[in-house]
């Protein structure tokens, strides 16, 4: 019997409108009734990870920012964090500003951005000097860089990895349609951080063998989590390369693929 399930959010537990279906919620409760931990494991930052954990009715622990942090909601405690140093944050910022890109940074206490045009929700707009203060006084979990030009973000990514590839890694490259703009985005985290490492660490804390774990995801930043799990499952809507790595493939996120797994495996 599997003892824990780790669920990605976007493209996995969430439908295309960012909702969690009632069928998926029932399946989570069902797995929990069989004694399994059900944990959210997301690339989203802390506040959104916590929000969707609560909406899903998942267990007390959740993994956020692509594995850069693990949080225990019952004790309001960070169990683990793999941060970007203030020094590397400053260097990333110095590379970004001259190329007319915008920077968004995630800490456990908030999300900050240096360009009001691209602000969403509760993001706090700061000038570049104020951003430097955040780097010095907060634990930065993830930096996102955005540009209106695909070629610019590509060249920036190459330069960044050439200079600091031994310290950081780019976990996502994607297009974001926001406030009428088509933005080319990358997410940067500490090289040691990954969903797989976070799952391994949390399993040690819970005294669970990773062979007794199911992980379900759909995108390339989920590879590490399905590789460490005893059973790694790809959504039907997952990337082709991702499906090749998975042990099994379930239905799509619009067909309650998560529920299919949970009802069949528990």
Buried (B, 14 or more C-beta within 10 A) or exposed (E): EBBBBBBBBBBBBBBEEEEBBEBBBBBBBBBBEEEBBBBBBBBBBBBBBBEBBEBBBBBEBBBBBBBBBBBBBEEEEEBBBBBBBBEBBBBBBEBBBEBEBBBBBBBBEBBBBBBEEBBEEEBEEBEEEEBBEBBEEBBBBBBBBBBBBEEBBBEBBEEBBEBBEEBBBBBBBEEBEBEEEEBBBBBBBBBEBBBBBBBBBBBEEBEBEBEBBBBBBBBBBBBBBBBBBBBBBBBBBBBEEBBEBBEBBBBBBBBBBBBBBBBEBB
